[in-house]
């Protein structure tokens, strides 16, 4: 493992999951690949050390981690499912042309949104999470012709 550490094991066990080499490998890949990787990118990363790891095992681990709140799914405008190992409150900057996603932290925006919906009180709906994706183009992105 590239980052086999006690923190990954603790995260898994703290969520009442059995700590397995496969789960450690998947979560390690997510922590290492900060680019909001797809399942295929995670599999490709893991296969450098575990060439025989079953694809289904990776997908099962991703689903389990999502259900337990360890990771979040991030769906792009092109309907590509990506994964985010950082579940603290943040937003995403997304460039459709390059597919690049970056985390964007803004406490002022977070407070503004939370206060807005606190005052709004949608009577028939309980808000559990608000996800914002800001679409645009990164200034260092150069279109390939």
C-alpha positions, 0 to 999 in steps of 0.5 A, a space after each residue: 500500500 502506498 499510504 497504509 496507515 492506522 487512520 484508514 483502518 480506524 475510519 473503516 472500523 469506526 463505521 462498524 465495518 470489517 477491516 479488510 485489505 480490499 477496503 483499505 486499498 480502496 480507501 487508500 486510493 481515494 485518499 491518494 487520488 485527490 482528483 475525485 476519481 472514477 471507479 475505473 481510476 481507483 481500480 487502475 491505481 489499486 491494480 499496481 499492487 493488487 493486480 488480481 483484485 476483482 472489479 466487483 469488490 471495488 464497486 462493493 467497497 465504494 457503495 458500502 463507503 458511500 452508504 456509511 458516509 465515509 465518502 460521497 458520490 460526485 456526478 458530473 454533467 456528463 453523468 460520470 460518477 466520481 468519488 470524494 473521500 473528503 466529506 467535510 462541507 465544501 463545494 466543487 469547481 468543475 470544468 466540463 471540457 477537461 473533466 477536472 474537479 477541485 474542492 472549493 471551501 468558502 465559509 461565507 457561502 456555507 453560512 449564507 446558504 445555511 441561513 437562507 434555508 433556515 429562514 425559508 423553512 420548506 415545510 414539507 421537506 427536511 434538508 439533509 445536505 446541499 451540494 453545489 457544483 460551480 461550472 466553468 473553465 480553469 484558467 490553466 486549461 488549454 483546449 487540445 485541437 
